[in-house]
Amino acid sequence: MTDLGEILAKRSVNKSMVARRTGLSKARMNELTLTPTAKLRADELYLIAKAIDLDPCALLNQLYGRLTLVGEGN
C-alpha cells in the first residue's frame, strides 16, 4: 500500500466515492493507492484532497514532507 493508500484507509475513505467526485477512474485510484511506483500528479492530489475535505497543502505535506534538499539534513 502507498502512503496515499494508508492516509485514505486511516480516514476510512471509500475509493469509489473519491473516483466519482474527482473524475479519476477506479483503476487509477487503485494504482495510486496500491502501486508504490505510481506517480501522483499535482492535479490528482488537489482533487483527491478536495474530495476528502482535506487542505491540499496538508495532504502534500503528509505525503512528501519528509523530502529534503540534497546536502540538507544529513
C-alpha positions in Angstrom: 0.0 0.0 0.0 1.2 3.5 -0.8 1.3 6.5 1.6 -1.8 7.8 -0.1 -3.5 4.4 0.4 -2.6 4.5 4.1 -4.0 8.0 4.5 -7.2 7.1 2.8 -7.5 3.9 4.9 -6.9 5.7 8.2 -9.6 8.2 7.2 -12.0 5.3 6.2 -12.3 6.9 2.8 -14.2 5.0 0.0 -12.0 5.0 -3.1 -15.0 4.6 -5.4 -16.5 7.8 -3.9 -13.2 9.6 -4.4 -13.1 8.4 -8.0 -16.6 9.6 -8.7 -16.0 13.0 -7.1 -12.7 13.6 -8.8 -13.3 12.1 -12.2 -10.4 9.7 -11.8 -11.0 6.1 -12.8 -11.2 3.4 -10.2 -8.2 1.8 -11.9 -6.2 5.0 -11.4 -7.3 5.2 -7.7 -6.2 1.6 -7.2 -2.9 2.3 -8.9 -2.3 5.4 -6.7 -3.2 3.6 -3.5 -1.6 0.2 -4.2 1.4 0.6 -6.5 4.5 2.1 -4.9 5.9 3.2 -8.2 2.8 5.2 -9.2 3.4 8.9 -9.6 0.7 11.2 -8.2 0.2 14.3 -10.4 -0.4 17.7 -8.7 -3.9 17.9 -10.2 -4.8 14.5 -8.9 -3.5 15.4 -5.4 -5.6 18.6 -5.4 -8.8 16.8 -6.5 -8.3 14.0 -4.0 -7.7 16.4 -1.2 -10.8 18.4 -2.0 -12.9 15.2 -2.3 -11.9 14.1 1.2 -12.3 17.5 2.7 -8.6 18.0 3.4 -6.5 21.0 2.6 -4.4 20.2 -0.5 -1.3 21.6 1.2 -1.8 19.4 4.2 -2.1 16.3 2.0 1.0 17.4 0.1 2.9 17.7 3.4 1.7 14.4 4.7 2.8 12.7 1.5 6.0 14.5 0.7 7.0 16.5 3.8 9.9 14.1 4.6 11.8 15.1 1.4 14.9 17.3 1.8 17.2 19.1 -0.5 20.5 17.5 -1.4 23.0 18.3 1.3 20.3 19.3 3.8 19.5 17.4 6.9 22.4 14.9 6.6 
